[in-house]
């Protein structure tokens, strides 16, 4: 009887040591899969947001103009841009001491 119990323990230990590396590898792959699923979800959300932005830029001329002015600094032919700088702060184009610079 003790011989059978000892043999059973040895067989179970052998099975345990054979399948343990596979189980650990499977757990690692499962964790990586969860990380990739989160990245996919974040990228899909970002893609949806960018698609909405693109649609708005294509369909709304006022929004397109606003973005072009704010992000690209585009101005109309008859406009003059003034930048307000702190008193005493020197810039490359500052020739005026009243804080206003005409470009």
DATA-V225751 format. One record per backbone hydrogen bond with DSSP energy under -0.5 kcal/mol. NH is the residue of the N-H (numbers start at 0). CO is the residue of the C=O. E is the energy in kcal/mol with one decimal. If there is no record, write none. Layout:
nh->{NH;NH}
co->{CO;CO}
e->{E;E}
This chain:
nh->{4;5;6;7;8;9;10;11;12;13;14;15;16;17;18;19;20;22;23;24;25;26;27;28;29;30;31;32;33;34;35;36;37;38;39;40;41;42;43;44;45;46;47;48;49;50;51;52;53;54;55;56;57;58;59;60;63;64;65;66;67;68;69;70;71;71;72;73;78;82;84;84;88;89;93;94;100;102;102}
co->{0;1;2;3;4;5;6;7;8;9;10;11;12;13;14;15;16;18;19;20;21;22;23;24;25;26;27;28;29;30;31;32;33;34;35;36;37;38;39;40;41;42;43;44;45;46;47;48;49;50;51;52;53;54;55;58;59;60;61;62;63;64;65;66;66;67;68;67;75;100;82;98;85;87;90;92;82;80;100}
e->{-2.1;-2.6;-2.3;-2.4;-2.3;-2.1;-2.4;-2.6;-2.4;-2.3;-2.5;-2.5;-2.5;-1.7;-2.2;-1.7;-0.5;-2.3;-2.5;-2.4;-2.3;-2.1;-2.2;-2.4;-2.2;-2.3;-2.5;-2.4;-1.9;-2.0;-2.7;-2.4;-2.0;-2.2;-2.7;-2.4;-2.5;-2.8;-2.6;-2.2;-2.4;-2.7;-2.3;-2.1;-2.6;-2.3;-2.1;-2.2;-2.7;-2.5;-2.4;-2.4;-2.2;-2.1;-2.3;-0.6;-2.3;-2.4;-2.3;-2.6;-2.5;-2.4;-2.6;-2.8;-0.7;-1.1;-0.8;-1.7;-1.4;-1.5;-0.6;-2.1;-2.0;-0.5;-0.8;-0.9;-1.4;-1.4;-0.6}
